[in-house]
Amino acid sequence: MKPISLIAGFFVSISMISGCATTPREAAQAPADEAEAVAAGPELPNIELTPDLLNDLFVAEVALQRGQYDTAVQYYARLAKETSDPRLVERATRIAVFAREYLTALELGRQWIELDPANPDAGQILTMLQVKAGDYSAALESLELAVATAQDDASRYLIMIRLLGREQDKEAGLEVMQRYLERHPDDGAALFAHAQLSLRAGKLAQAEATIDRLLALKPDWPRAVILRARILQVDNREAAALEYLGEVVARNAGNLELRVQYGRMLVDVERPEEALVQFRKVLKAQPENDDILFAAGLVALRIERIDEARDYFLRLNDRAVRLDETGYYLGRIAEIREDYDKAIRWYSSVSRGENYLNAQIRSALLHARLGDVDAARALLHAAQVRTPGQQLRLYLAEGEILRDVGHLEAAIEVYDHALREMPGNTELLYARAMVAEKVGRIDQLERDLRAILEREPDHVDALNSLGYTLADRTDRIDEAYTYIKRALELKPDSFYIMDSMGWVLYRQGKLDEALAYLKKAMELNADAEIAAHLGEVLWVKGDREGARNIWKRALEASPESSAVLNTIKRLEK
């Protein structure tokens, strides 16, 4: 029989896995220089490749390829025990970890570290398995060995977090880290890891105390400063976090890492103007910092510094950086400037990413605004979607375009088709109901809104719309009142529901109560339809001058308001 060298050849032919964080297919693939890897490392045993051994290897590999992980683990664990070949033991360990058979993996991991004690992967995987098993003392010793291989603090910290921070049982990882820190109380990497793990475990006071110990050893160390600010932020002490970070930035004006973090925190707490100041300072020192150019562009756009935002996005786009994202935002900027042709060109440059569908929809809306409804619909029909939710957005956008240009029957056809694909979808039912009202199909509106309410009895918009339509278009006034009353209970500060309540009370003849609701709604939002209703109630109460003043102000803001114009025409005839 041939010695182990033939087993090495077998490994090359069937491929060996190189890491435990892989898919089953990846687990069966190996690098091209696997033969060299086999030749290196610990001393290999001299084992004959018997038919039984070869058969077991074959069965194990076929099981792995077919996703039969229990069988693969069983055969590889047996091979590892029989051969004590470190390559087989490593492979068996990784497959057991992948299959989540942790007890078997732990036994294999112990064998692996005995055979190859200098292998950092063996030490790290064994530590992880010992933590899972609750063997904290053994995990601590393995952690010591794993960390000893690191070259610097950063590497040691990464090892600690990789081994202890991925545990679902956060307390377990933290317990091992605490024991390590007791042995090494002034270890900066350990202090940082302990604070990070404490934060993940929700032990904020402990995290803060540990990071303060680290900062006492390394004052203003950027990563520790940022973590301390984060701890304060998570603890709902945002003001303290900002004050602290701002003070450190002032002491270390040239530290761009801290300034960037300060700017981002300012964005988080809705202080975009101040954030932009920080980003500008960073860009003065690093004018081609892509991440900050993009962040500055978003913030500038948010606070309507349109020219500045455009400059940032163009600088990125000209260098072919984040093309899909910058193309979308440059399209938004062109749209804000009402340069619709340019906006469409920018949107058309977006071919992938999270803004792809937004770009297609915005472009379609602009085509429709420019009068080319056919092009708008064609664009939506050609858009690529991957999920039902994305397809829903396209249906809703197409219906909205048709509704806005007055093609109401076509809009209903779109919603009918969409509902055949997505029966009972609330958004489609509501959209169809709103268009049905415009074409006088009150029975269709009522069916759709009742279908929504059967599933979602507290759907505020359905309650309000059904109540308002019944009050406005039928004589079922008392029934309408019950729907609007419930909607207002659910959303008492809504101006549009206050308007509905005012209108149904008016239809019930309760003019003073109606007037109170309509005035309050008008104070919250000077909408033209609310003005039409308020004016009508004032008119009926005899205050015709007051009514005309309300309508006049509404028409100054919305000269083409059909609600106001029709009310005036009806009452002054």
C-alpha positions as semicolon CSV with decimal commas, in nm:
position;residue;x (nm);y (nm);z (nm)
1;M;0,000;0,000;0,000
2;K;0,101;0,357;-0,064
3;P;0,197;0,588;0,224
4;I;0,033;0,919;0,317
5;S;0,173;1,091;0,008
6;L;-0,111;0,929;-0,184
7;I;-0,358;1,069;0,065
8;A;-0,213;1,411;-0,011
9;G;-0,279;1,350;-0,379
10;F;-0,634;1,247;-0,295
11;F;-0,685;1,570;-0,104
12;V;-0,576;1,771;-0,406
13;S;-0,814;1,585;-0,634
14;I;-1,119;1,613;-0,410
15;S;-1,030;1,962;-0,276
16;M;-0,988;2,062;0,086
17;I;-1,174;2,341;0,256
18;S;-0,977;2,641;0,377
19;G;-1,209;2,796;0,637
20;C;-1,515;2,729;0,847
21;A;-1,712;3,039;0,741
22;T;-1,802;2,889;0,402
23;T;-2,089;2,747;0,209
24;P;-2,099;2,371;0,152
25;R;-1,979;2,417;-0,208
26;E;-1,700;2,649;-0,097
27;A;-1,612;2,398;0,173
28;A;-1,524;2,147;-0,097
29;Q;-1,296;2,380;-0,296
30;A;-0,921;2,431;-0,250
31;P;-0,653;2,676;-0,363
32;A;-0,437;2,585;-0,663
33;D;-0,128;2,551;-0,447
34;E;-0,288;2,296;-0,214
35;A;0,001;2,051;-0,272
36;E;0,244;2,306;-0,131
37;A;0,016;2,364;0,168
38;V;0,004;1,991;0,233
39;A;0,383;1,969;0,225
40;A;0,416;2,246;0,487
41;G;0,306;2,248;0,850
42;P;0,328;1,981;1,117
43;E;0,483;1,639;1,074
44;L;0,248;1,404;0,895
45;P;0,186;1,043;0,993
46;N;0,276;0,762;0,756
47;I;-0,057;0,597;0,682
48;E;-0,150;0,350;0,413
49;L;-0,433;0,444;0,183
50;T;-0,638;0,129;0,230
51;P;-0,955;0,059;0,030
52;D;-1,160;0,118;0,344
53;L;-0,993;0,451;0,407
54;L;-1,035;0,557;0,045
55;N;-1,398;0,453;0,053
56;D;-1,463;0,654;0,371
57;L;-1,302;0,961;0,218
58;F;-1,516;0,922;-0,092
59;V;-1,838;0,876;0,107
60;A;-1,757;1,178;0,325
61;E;-1,693;1,402;0,025
62;V;-2,002;1,291;-0,165
63;A;-2,214;1,348;0,147
64;L;-2,067;1,696;0,184
65;Q;-2,138;1,783;-0,179
66;R;-2,497;1,661;-0,143
67;G;-2,556;1,859;0,174
68;Q;-2,577;1,547;0,391
69;Y;-2,378;1,709;0,670
70;D;-2,454;1,456;0,942
71;T;-2,301;1,180;0,730
72;A;-2,004;1,397;0,629
73;V;-1,929;1,483;0,992
74;Q;-1,965;1,120;1,100
75;Y;-1,723;0,988;0,839
76;Y;-1,469;1,269;0,873
77;A;-1,467;1,244;1,253
78;R;-1,396;0,872;1,223
79;L;-1,119;0,934;0,969
80;A;-0,966;1,199;1,195
81;K;-0,960;0,958;1,490
82;E;-0,820;0,669;1,286
83;T;-0,546;0,860;1,103
84;S;-0,449;1,149;1,336
85;D;-0,361;1,332;1,014
86;P;-0,377;1,706;1,098
87;R;-0,520;1,786;0,756
88;L;-0,805;1,543;0,803
89;V;-0,861;1,661;1,159
90;E;-0,873;2,023;1,044
91;R;-1,118;1,941;0,768
92;A;-1,334;1,737;1,003
93;T;-1,336;2,021;1,259
94;R;-1,437;2,285;1,008
95;I;-1,714;2,071;0,862
96;A;-1,849;1,996;1,211
97;V;-1,850;2,367;1,293
98;F;-2,027;2,444;0,966
99;A;-2,284;2,173;1,044
100;R;-2,324;2,317;1,395
101;E;-2,234;1,988;1,558
102;Y;-2,038;2,171;1,824
103;L;-1,968;1,888;2,066
104;T;-1,812;1,680;1,789
105;A;-1,628;1,990;1,669
106;L;-1,493;2,052;2,019
107;E;-1,350;1,702;2,042
108;L;-1,195;1,740;1,698
109;G;-1,065;2,086;1,783
110;R;-0,878;1,948;2,084
111;Q;-0,721;1,682;1,862
112;W;-0,627;1,942;1,602
113;I;-0,447;2,170;1,849
114;E;-0,256;1,873;1,989
115;L;-0,137;1,778;1,641
116;D;-0,067;2,133;1,523
117;P;-0,017;2,357;1,831
118;A;0,133;2,644;1,630
119;N;-0,165;2,673;1,397
120;P;-0,349;3,000;1,482
121;D;-0,671;2,880;1,319
122;A;-0,675;2,574;1,542
123;G;-0,637;2,788;1,853
124;Q;-0,902;3,036;1,748
125;I;-1,159;2,775;1,651
126;L;-1,097;2,578;1,969
127;T;-1,147;2,892;2,178
128;M;-1,478;2,958;2,009
129;L;-1,593;2,602;2,070
130;Q;-1,487;2,609;2,435
131;V;-1,685;2,928;2,489
132;K;-1,990;2,765;2,333
133;A;-1,945;2,467;2,561
134;G;-1,920;2,692;2,869
135;D;-1,568;2,575;2,947
136;Y;-1,443;2,926;3,030
137;S;-1,118;2,821;3,194
138;A;-1,011;2,622;2,890
139;A;-1,132;2,901;2,661
140;L;-0,918;3,148;2,852
141;E;-0,606;2,936;2,805
142;S;-0,681;2,896;2,435
143;L;-0,740;3,271;2,405
144;E;-0,402;3,336;2,563
145;L;-0,237;3,114;2,302
146;A;-0,432;3,268;2,015
147;V;-0,353;3,624;2,120
148;A;0,015;3,540;2,166
149;T;0,048;3,501;1,789
150;A;-0,062;3,861;1,720
151;Q;0,194;4,121;1,622
152;D;0,033;4,435;1,765
153;D;-0,260;4,569;1,969
154;A;-0,487;4,602;1,668
155;S;-0,434;4,240;1,568
156;R;-0,484;4,120;1,924
157;Y;-0,808;4,315;1,955
158;L;-0,936;4,169;1,629
159;I;-0,859;3,817;1,746
160;M;-1,043;3,877;2,074
161;I;-1,350;4,019;1,903
162;R;-1,350;3,753;1,634
163;L;-1,336;3,475;1,893
164;L;-1,567;3,622;2,157
165;G;-1,785;3,876;1,979
166;R;-1,968;3,643;1,746
167;E;-2,125;3,437;2,021
168;Q;-2,504;3,452;2,040
169;D;-2,453;3,409;2,413
170;K;-2,299;3,751;2,470
171;E;-2,255;3,683;2,840
172;A;-2,032;3,384;2,765
173;G;-1,790;3,579;2,550
174;L;-1,785;3,861;2,801
175;E;-1,707;3,621;3,085
176;V;-1,394;3,492;2,910
177;M;-1,290;3,847;2,825
178;Q;-1,335;3,951;3,188
179;R;-1,109;3,667;3,303
180;Y;-0,846;3,765;3,049
181;L;-0,861;4,127;3,164
182;E;-0,811;4,023;3,526
183;R;-0,482;3,869;3,420
184;H;-0,384;4,168;3,204
185;P;-0,545;4,475;3,366
186;D;-0,344;4,729;3,163
187;D;-0,370;4,557;2,824
188;G;-0,511;4,825;2,590
189;A;-0,645;4,576;2,336
190;A;-0,816;4,377;2,612
191;L;-0,972;4,689;2,764
192;F;-1,102;4,796;2,425
193;A;-1,241;4,449;2,351
194;H;-1,402;4,427;2,696
195;A;-1,573;4,764;2,651
196;Q;-1,695;4,661;2,307
197;L;-1,830;4,330;2,431
198;S;-1,995;4,499;2,729
199;L;-2,168;4,739;2,491
200;R;-2,292;4,451;2,278
201;A;-2,425;4,280;2,589
202;G;-2,612;4,595;2,689
203;K;-2,400;4,651;3,001
204;L;-2,350;5,020;2,939
205;A;-2,218;5,122;3,281
206;Q;-1,958;4,846;3,264
207;A;-1,865;4,945;2,909
208;E;-1,820;5,308;3,011
209;A;-1,610;5,217;3,315
210;T;-1,381;4,999;3,105
211;I;-1,335;5,253;2,828
212;D;-1,255;5,519;3,088
213;R;-0,981;5,290;3,223
214;L;-0,840;5,265;2,873
215;L;-0,855;5,641;2,817
216;A;-0,669;5,693;3,143
217;L;-0,388;5,488;2,991
218;K;-0,420;5,631;2,639
219;P;-0,580;5,976;2,658
220;D;-0,767;6,083;2,343
221;W;-0,690;5,756;2,163
222;P;-0,929;5,801;1,865
223;R;-1,083;5,454;1,863
224;A;-1,144;5,466;2,237
225;V;-1,287;5,819;2,215
226;I;-1,527;5,710;1,941
227;L;-1,635;5,405;2,139
228;R;-1,695;5,614;2,452
229;A;-1,911;5,855;2,254
230;R;-2,101;5,560;2,109
231;I;-2,163;5,417;2,455
232;L;-2,304;5,751;2,571
233;Q;-2,522;5,769;2,261
234;V;-2,662;5,420;2,312
235;D;-2,732;5,516;2,674
236;N;-2,956;5,799;2,543
237;R;-2,706;6,063;2,654
238;E;-2,665;6,217;2,312
239;A;-2,595;6,566;2,444
240;A;-2,316;6,433;2,665
241;A;-2,177;6,228;2,376
242;L;-2,166;6,530;2,147
243;E;-2,018;6,754;2,413
244;Y;-1,748;6,498;2,492
245;L;-1,662;6,432;2,129
246;G;-1,662;6,802;2,048
247;E;-1,416;6,872;2,330
248;V;-1,180;6,598;2,211
249;V;-1,201;6,724;1,852
250;A;-1,114;7,074;1,973
251;R;-0,806;6,935;2,150
252;N;-0,707;6,732;1,845
253;A;-0,802;6,959;1,558
254;G;-0,587;6,773;1,311
255;N;-0,736;6,430;1,380
256;L;-0,968;6,375;1,086
257;E;-1,098;6,039;1,211
258;L;-1,244;6,207;1,518
259;R;-1,382;6,497;1,315
260;V;-1,556;6,260;1,074
261;Q;-1,716;6,073;1,362
262;Y;-1,824;6,402;1,519
263;G;-1,986;6,506;1,192
264;R;-2,169;6,178;1,160
265;M;-2,298;6,201;1,515
266;L;-2,425;6,551;1,442
267;V;-2,617;6,406;1,148
268;D;-2,763;6,138;1,378
269;V;-2,902;6,400;1,616
270;E;-3,054;6,612;1,338
271;R;-2,796;6,890;1,336
272;P;-2,702;6,876;0,967
273;E;-2,572;7,233;0,935
274;E;-2,308;7,171;1,202
275;A;-2,227;6,833;1,050
276;L;-2,160;6,996;0,715
277;V;-1,913;7,235;0,880
278;Q;-1,716;6,935;1,008
279;F;-1,723;6,760;0,671
280;R;-1,598;7,074;0,497
281;K;-1,299;7,085;0,730
282;V;-1,219;6,724;0,652
283;L;-1,247;6,789;0,278
284;K;-1,015;7,086;0,307
285;A;-0,745;6,847;0,426
286;Q;-0,856;6,551;0,212
287;P;-1,035;6,692;-0,096
288;E;-1,068;6,348;-0,256
289;N;-1,203;6,161;0,044
290;D;-1,483;5,976;-0,133
291;D;-1,680;5,880;0,177
292;I;-1,686;6,234;0,310
293;L;-1,764;6,384;-0,031
294;F;-2,068;6,160;-0,047
295;A;-2,172;6,229;0,313
296;A;-2,129;6,603;0,259
297;G;-2,337;6,582;-0,058
298;L;-2,623;6,409;0,124
299;V;-2,618;6,659;0,410
300;A;-2,596;6,960;0,177
301;L;-2,892;6,828;-0,024
302;R;-3,088;6,770;0,293
303;I;-3,050;7,133;0,404
304;E;-3,118;7,256;0,049
305;R;-2,767;7,377;-0,030
306;I;-2,829;7,255;-0,381
307;D;-2,524;7,400;-0,557
308;E;-2,287;7,270;-0,292
309;A;-2,445;6,925;-0,300
310;R;-2,420;6,917;-0,679
311;D;-2,050;7,002;-0,660
312;Y;-1,977;6,713;-0,423
313;F;-2,169;6,458;-0,628
314;L;-2,017;6,580;-0,956
315;R;-1,666;6,546;-0,814
316;L;-1,740;6,184;-0,734
317;N;-1,915;6,117;-1,063
318;D;-1,634;6,271;-1,267
319;R;-1,393;6,025;-1,106
320;A;-1,633;5,735;-1,173
321;V;-1,689;5,683;-0,799
322;R;-2,029;5,555;-0,678
323;L;-2,177;5,622;-1,020
324;D;-2,522;5,478;-0,952
325;E;-2,561;5,671;-0,628
326;T;-2,426;6,000;-0,758
327;G;-2,631;5,964;-1,076
328;Y;-2,947;5,932;-0,871
329;Y;-2,876;6,233;-0,651
330;L;-2,766;6,447;-0,944
331;G;-3,099;6,353;-1,100
332;R;-3,279;6,466;-0,786
333;I;-3,092;6,796;-0,795
334;A;-3,178;6,852;-1,162
335;E;-3,542;6,772;-1,080
336;I;-3,543;7,025;-0,795
337;R;-3,412;7,281;-1,044
338;E;-3,696;7,180;-1,279
339;D;-3,446;7,076;-1,545
340;Y;-3,645;6,764;-1,619
341;D;-3,461;6,653;-1,933
342;K;-3,130;6,658;-1,749
343;A;-3,287;6,482;-1,452
344;I;-3,410;6,203;-1,680
345;R;-3,061;6,165;-1,828
346;W;-2,909;6,133;-1,482
347;Y;-3,173;5,885;-1,371
348;S;-3,110;5,675;-1,681
349;S;-2,746;5,638;-1,574
350;V;-2,853;5,443;-1,263
351;S;-2,830;5,076;-1,355
352;R;-2,813;4,899;-1,019
353;G;-2,813;4,947;-0,645
354;E;-3,072;5,055;-0,393
355;N;-3,160;5,369;-0,591
356;Y;-3,222;5,187;-0,920
357;L;-3,598;5,151;-0,877
358;N;-3,631;5,502;-0,734
359;A;-3,454;5,636;-1,041
360;Q;-3,684;5,447;-1,280
361;I;-3,995;5,570;-1,101
362;R;-3,875;5,931;-1,081
363;S;-3,784;5,922;-1,448
364;A;-4,127;5,785;-1,539
365;L;-4,300;6,058;-1,337
366;L;-4,097;6,322;-1,519
367;H;-4,176;6,174;-1,861
368;A;-4,542;6,199;-1,766
369;R;-4,498;6,555;-1,643
370;L;-4,344;6,641;-1,980
371;G;-4,651;6,497;-2,150
372;D;-4,517;6,159;-2,265
373;V;-4,732;5,918;-2,069
374;D;-4,660;5,629;-2,306
375;A;-4,285;5,665;-2,247
376;A;-4,347;5,681;-1,873
377;R;-4,545;5,357;-1,875
378;A;-4,295;5,185;-2,103
379;L;-4,016;5,274;-1,864
380;L;-4,202;5,125;-1,571
381;H;-4,286;4,809;-1,766
382;A;-3,919;4,765;-1,861
383;A;-3,783;4,817;-1,509
384;Q;-3,616;4,512;-1,357
385;V;-3,762;4,394;-1,026
386;R;-3,659;4,114;-0,793
387;T;-3,928;4,113;-0,527
388;P;-4,307;4,145;-0,507
389;G;-4,257;4,464;-0,306
390;Q;-4,067;4,623;-0,594
391;Q;-4,335;4,517;-0,842
392;L;-4,596;4,672;-0,613
393;R;-4,412;5,004;-0,624
394;L;-4,420;4,998;-1,005
395;Y;-4,793;4,930;-1,012
396;L;-4,859;5,212;-0,767
397;A;-4,638;5,451;-0,964
398;E;-4,813;5,368;-1,292
399;G;-5,152;5,416;-1,133
400;E;-5,042;5,748;-0,985
401;I;-4,918;5,872;-1,324
402;L;-5,244;5,781;-1,495
403;R;-5,450;5,935;-1,215
404;D;-5,254;6,261;-1,223
405;V;-5,303;6,306;-1,600
406;G;-5,673;6,226;-1,572
407;H;-5,665;5,878;-1,727
408;L;-5,876;5,744;-1,444
409;E;-6,024;5,438;-1,614
410;A;-5,677;5,332;-1,725
411;A;-5,554;5,376;-1,368
412;I;-5,831;5,147;-1,242
413;E;-5,732;4,888;-1,504
414;V;-5,376;4,895;-1,371
415;Y;-5,500;4,842;-1,015
416;D;-5,735;4,564;-1,130
417;H;-5,445;4,383;-1,299
418;A;-5,219;4,432;-0,997
419;L;-5,483;4,300;-0,758
420;R;-5,520;3,985;-0,966
421;E;-5,150;3,926;-0,900
422;M;-5,160;4,050;-0,541
423;P;-5,510;3,978;-0,409
424;G;-5,612;4,180;-0,106
425;N;-5,311;4,411;-0,109
426;T;-5,404;4,706;0,112
427;E;-5,213;4,971;-0,081
428;L;-5,363;4,868;-0,413
429;L;-5,715;4,851;-0,271
430;Y;-5,681;5,196;-0,120
431;A;-5,535;5,344;-0,439
432;R;-5,818;5,195;-0,648
433;A;-6,076;5,323;-0,402
434;M;-5,946;5,679;-0,432
435;V;-5,965;5,670;-0,811
436;A;-6,306;5,502;-0,801
437;E;-6,437;5,797;-0,600
438;K;-6,318;6,037;-0,870
439;V;-6,515;5,853;-1,140
440;G;-6,824;5,826;-0,921
441;R;-6,798;5,456;-0,840
442;I;-6,890;5,490;-0,476
443;D;-6,989;5,125;-0,459
444;Q;-6,636;5,024;-0,569
445;L;-6,479;5,261;-0,317
446;E;-6,693;5,118;-0,040
447;R;-6,610;4,757;-0,131
448;D;-6,237;4,826;-0,140
449;L;-6,227;5,022;0,183
450;R;-6,442;4,766;0,364
451;A;-6,209;4,492;0,240
452;I;-5,922;4,681;0,400
453;L;-6,111;4,731;0,725
454;E;-6,202;4,364;0,747
455;R;-5,830;4,287;0,770
456;E;-5,718;4,604;0,946
457;P;-6,009;4,746;1,151
458;D;-5,795;5,040;1,267
459;H;-5,664;5,143;0,925
460;V;-5,693;5,518;0,980
461;D;-5,695;5,629;0,618
462;A;-5,959;5,374;0,520
463;L;-6,179;5,477;0,813
464;N;-6,145;5,845;0,732
465;S;-6,191;5,807;0,356
466;L;-6,496;5,585;0,392
467;G;-6,651;5,816;0,649
468;Y;-6,583;6,132;0,451
469;T;-6,713;5,987;0,125
470;L;-7,033;5,863;0,288
471;A;-7,082;6,205;0,446
472;D;-7,010;6,391;0,124
473;R;-7,172;6,166;-0,136
474;T;-7,457;5,983;0,040
475;D;-7,726;6,040;0,300
476;R;-7,570;5,784;0,540
477;I;-7,443;6,063;0,761
478;D;-7,467;5,894;1,100
479;E;-7,281;5,588;0,970
480;A;-7,016;5,818;0,826
481;Y;-6,976;5,983;1,166
482;T;-6,888;5,650;1,334
483;Y;-6,600;5,590;1,093
484;I;-6,459;5,940;1,124
485;K;-6,498;5,937;1,501
486;R;-6,292;5,618;1,522
487;A;-6,028;5,760;1,287
488;L;-5,997;6,071;1,502
489;E;-5,962;5,861;1,817
490;L;-5,671;5,681;1,653
491;K;-5,509;5,997;1,518
492;P;-5,638;6,295;1,717
493;D;-5,386;6,551;1,583
494;S;-5,454;6,488;1,214
495;F;-5,573;6,802;1,037
496;Y;-5,731;6,608;0,750
497;I;-5,937;6,393;0,989
498;M;-6,040;6,709;1,177
499;D;-6,158;6,841;0,842
500;S;-6,362;6,522;0,787
501;M;-6,514;6,553;1,134
502;G;-6,602;6,915;1,067
503;W;-6,765;6,818;0,740
504;V;-6,973;6,531;0,881
505;L;-7,089;6,752;1,169
506;Y;-7,188;7,016;0,915
507;R;-7,387;6,755;0,724
508;Q;-7,556;6,664;1,054
509;G;-7,652;7,028;1,098
510;K;-7,420;7,084;1,396
511;L;-7,271;7,405;1,263
512;D;-7,096;7,536;1,573
513;E;-6,924;7,202;1,640
514;A;-6,831;7,177;1,273
515;L;-6,685;7,527;1,277
516;A;-6,462;7,446;1,576
517;Y;-6,308;7,141;1,405
518;L;-6,262;7,318;1,073
519;K;-6,094;7,620;1,230
520;K;-5,855;7,396;1,420
521;A;-5,778;7,200;1,103
522;M;-5,716;7,526;0,917
523;E;-5,474;7,643;1,186
524;L;-5,273;7,324;1,142
525;N;-5,274;7,330;0,763
526;A;-5,417;7,599;0,535
527;D;-5,526;7,343;0,278
528;A;-5,758;7,460;0,001
529;E;-6,013;7,186;0,061
530;I;-6,030;7,270;0,431
531;A;-6,078;7,636;0,330
532;A;-6,364;7,535;0,101
533;H;-6,536;7,353;0,387
534;L;-6,473;7,625;0,644
535;G;-6,598;7,889;0,407
536;E;-6,916;7,694;0,338
537;V;-6,996;7,656;0,707
538;L;-6,937;8,031;0,762
539;W;-7,157;8,106;0,460
540;V;-7,444;7,890;0,589
541;K;-7,411;8,051;0,933
542;G;-7,454;8,390;0,765
543;D;-7,092;8,511;0,779
544;R;-7,054;8,557;0,405
545;E;-6,774;8,813;0,432
546;G;-6,576;8,573;0,648
547;A;-6,638;8,296;0,397
548;R;-6,522;8,509;0,104
549;N;-6,205;8,608;0,291
550;I;-6,122;8,242;0,360
551;W;-6,176;8,151;-0,008
552;K;-5,978;8,450;-0,130
553;R;-5,672;8,354;0,073
554;A;-5,702;7,994;-0,040
555;L;-5,716;8,094;-0,407
556;E;-5,414;8,320;-0,365
557;A;-5,218;8,013;-0,257
558;S;-5,392;7,765;-0,492
559;P;-5,551;7,956;-0,782
560;E;-5,681;7,643;-0,954
561;S;-5,834;7,472;-0,651
562;S;-6,144;7,296;-0,780
563;A;-6,270;7,247;-0,424
564;V;-6,280;7,622;-0,359
565;L;-6,396;7,725;-0,707
566;N;-6,678;7,471;-0,714
567;T;-6,793;7,570;-0,365
568;I;-6,805;7,937;-0,460
569;K;-6,993;7,858;-0,782
570;R;-7,245;7,641;-0,600
571;L;-7,314;7,884;-0,315
572;E;-7,310;8,215;-0,503
573;K;-7,528;8,112;-0,795
